[in-house]
Amino acid sequence: SPETRQYSEEIYRKLQSAGLIVVRAIEQLYDPIKHMFLPDRFIKGECPKCGAKDQYGDNCEACGAAYTPTDLRNPYSAVSGAAPVKKTTEHFFFKLSDPRCVDFLREWTTSGTLQPEAANKMHEWLGAPGENKLADWDISRDAPYFGFEIPDVPGKYFYVWLDALVGYIVIFKILCDFFDM
């Protein structure tokens, strides 16, 4: 929706101005026939943990393992069937590992806002006080992709799990506006 685009861009710009967006070169699988970088779900192969065939590029449905697409054995493009090649591209990352993010989340999860069970789960992800287990979050994908292009960055799109989450917030706002809440 136009609102989701607006808020995705606004959140991105605020994170960028706060120094919480960083650009990094990453190695990604590329389809040499279709001339495109392959998102996780466009790559299939054998699970690097259990060897199950025809697993997607991010997790195994047979054993539950999580991995990166470059970890797959005998990968192939789900688009063309070709064996992908590794190529370097630049992606945008939200610096979740920044101490400001970790400190905010640690404070919020201990404020009494969450049920104790939920707070305990969050603390597993954050690590012990003084520790940081959060990884930076890759929020971009290369064209061709769907969704919203990142402002001022032609050919780079917000990863669906960024704008989709913003979409949940937007629809709640629209609902509240509808009921004049």
Secondary structure as UniProt FT lines:
FT   HELIX           2..17
FT   TURN            18..19
FT   STRAND          21..31
FT   TURN            32..35
FT   STRAND          36..37
FT   HELIX           40..42
FT   STRAND          43..46
FT   TURN            48..50
FT   STRAND          55..56
FT   TURN            61..63
FT   HELIX           69..71
FT   STRAND          73..77
FT   TURN            78..80
FT   STRAND          85..94
FT   TURN            96..97
FT   HELIX           99..109
FT   TURN            110..112
FT   HELIX           116..126
FT   TURN            129..130
FT   STRAND          137..138
FT   STRAND          140..142
FT   TURN            151..152
FT   TURN            154..155
FT   STRAND          156..158
FT   HELIX           160..178
FT   TURN            179..180
//
